[in-house]
Each structure stands twice: as structure tokens, then as C-alpha cells.
Amino acid sequence: MRKSGRIPAVIFGHGIESIPVSLDEHEFDHIRRTVHSNTIIELKIDGKKKQRVLLHGVQIEPRHRKLVHVDLFALISGEEVTVDIPLHATGEAFAVFRLGGTLLHTVDHVKVRAQAEKLPESLEFSIETLVDFDTAIHLRDIALPDGITLLSDPDEVVAKVAAPHAPRCPSR
């Protein structure tokens, strides 16, 4: 199967029997490089039945970096799923561009629970509130769309600005 450019995969989910499928290697490789783990993919099985899935896991052969196997999680309309959503900072922090600090973006994903239909591809937050070296943005400060439940620690720091290092005097 792999010699003919196909990758073995399995579709699984709650209350359904696992479905073995094969995917076109080139097409799937392009998809996996352009979508997030929480992007809903619609597969056509045997040219007929459509199945909405989330990319659950990809096995890659480490020596040659070739795709070996793919796990796809089947979605059922109205069912809630738990996923990691990427976080993206927007804007400019005063403490960076005026005070010379360094932006520390300490968390790049957040764990949420929601119906698959309501999952955003990413969550954006503004860093414009970082006006000094004491200010921090926590997960609780990020506005979530309706129907999204935060599962990560709301007190976790997402971003803050570190003060620039003072020049050191050489030792005598």
C-alpha cells in the first residue's frame, strides 16, 4: 500500500466501530502541514459516505521522515470534544517597543472542551496591555467564544515582558 503512495489510517470514535482506510500520501501530507489539530476534515469513504474527523495522531518513521500511519477521530454532531487550541498574540506591547523588554510568550496552546462545530482554529489575544514589566496576561484574561469551556489552569501566565538586562561591569 505504501509503495503505491497510500498511507494506512483508522477512523475511530465513541460508539462507532473502527474503520480502516487508506489516504493518498501526498494529499494528506499537504493537509497535515496546513491545518491545526482541531480543524475538522471531511473525508469521503469509498467515494460515497462523508465522515467528519479530527486529526488525532500521525506516526512518522524517524529515519526517513515518511508517514507510516494516521489516526482520525470521528465526530458525531453535537458531541463535545477536548482539544488543544493554538494561541496567537496580536498587537504591540509598550514594554517591548518603548522600554526595550523581551516578550515572553510562555503558553502556545490551551486545552478546551466544546462541540466540534464550535471549535475555533485558534484563539487570539492582544498584548497591548503589557505596558510595564509587572503586567502579565493569564489564560483567564483571554475571551473565549460562546460554548467553549477552558480546561487549562486559568491562572497560567500566557505572556509577559521581561526587563532588559543591565550591562555588566567586567570583573577586576
N, C-alpha and C positions, 0 to 999 in steps of 0.2 A: 504494500500500500504506500509506504513512504517513498519507494523508488519511483512511483508514478506521480509524486507530487501531492499526496494526500496525507493528512495527519489524523490519527485516531483520536476520537473525543467521546465524551459521555455527557448526556444531559440527565441531571438528577434533580430531585426536589422533594418537598413534603407531600406525601400522599400519592406520588406517582412512581411507576416502575422506571428504573434507569433505562435510557435509550442510547445504545451505541450508534455513533455516527462517524463520518469522516468529513474533514474540511479541506478545502483547497489550501495548500500551504502558503502560496504567495498571497492570496487574497486575505487569509486570516492574519498573516504576519503584518500586512498593511493595517488591518483593522486594529490589532492589539497595540500597535505603536501610535495610533491616533485617538483612541478612546480611553476613558477613565474606567476604573474597575466598577464604577457604579452606573456606567452607560448601558442602557437597555439595548440589546442586539436582537433583531428579529431574524430567525433562521427559517428557511423553507426546507422541510424534511421530505425527501423523495419527490421534490417538485410540487408538493401538494400542501400538506399541513404546515401552518406557520406556528412557531414556538418562540415566545419572548424569553430571553435568557440574560443572565449577568455572567460575566467572565469571573469564574471562581478560582481557577488555578491554571498555570501553564508550566509544564515540565520542559526544561531545556537541557539538552545533552551538553555538559560543560566543556568538553574538549573542542568540539566543532561549532558550538553555539547553535545547534539545529533544534528546531521544535520537535518534541517527542510525543507529547500528549496534552490534551486540553480538557479541563473540567468546566462544564457550564451548568449554572444553577437555573432551573426552570422557574419562571414566575407565574403565579396564579393571581388573576385580577383581584384587587382588594386585600391581598395578603401583605403583611408587614415584613420587611427585611431589615437586617442590620448590616450596615456597610461603613467603610471609611470614605469620607468626602474630602477632597483636597481643599486647602485654604489658600487664598490669593490676596496678598496685600495690595492696596491701591493708594494713590496719593503720595505726598511727600511729608516726611517728619521734620518739623522745625529743628529738633535737636540734632538731626543729621546734617541738613544743608546749611544751617546757620551756626550751630555750636560745634560742628566737626565730629559728632559722635558716630558710632557704628551701629547700624540696625541689626539687632539680634532677633531673627525670626525662628523661634525655638520649636514651634509645632507646625507641621505642614499638612496634617490630616486630622480629622475629627471623626469620632465614631458616633453615628446617629441611627435612629430607627424610624422608618416611615413606610408608607405604602409605596411600592415600586414606581407607580405613576407619578408620585410627588417628589421623587429624588432629584435634587439639582445636580448638575455635573460638578459644580464647585461652589464654595461659599466665599464671598468677598468681604473684606473688612478694610476700613480706612485706617491708615497710620498717621493721619494728620493730627490726632490728639496727642501724639508723642512730642510734647513741647519742651520737655526737660529730661534729665537723666533719672528722675524718680518715678516718672509715669510709666505704666505698663498696660497692655491690653490683655485681658483674660478671656477665656472661652465664653464666660457669661456675658461679655460685652458684645459678642457677635450676634446680630439679629438673625434668627432662623425663620425660614418661610413657614407658613401655617402647615400643620401636620407633621412637622419634623421634631423628633424628640432627641435631645442631646444625651448621649450615654457616657461621653468622656467627662473627666473631672472639670466642673465649671470654673474652679479656681486656678486651673493650669494657665501659666503665662504663655501667650501666643507670640507677643512681640514687645520689645522694649529697646531702648537705646543705651549703649554703653558709652561712658565718657572716654574721650581720647586719652591716651597715655601721655603723661608729662615726660618731657625729655629727661633722660637720666644723666647725672654728672658722672664722669669717669672716676673710678676709684684711684686713690693716691697711693 
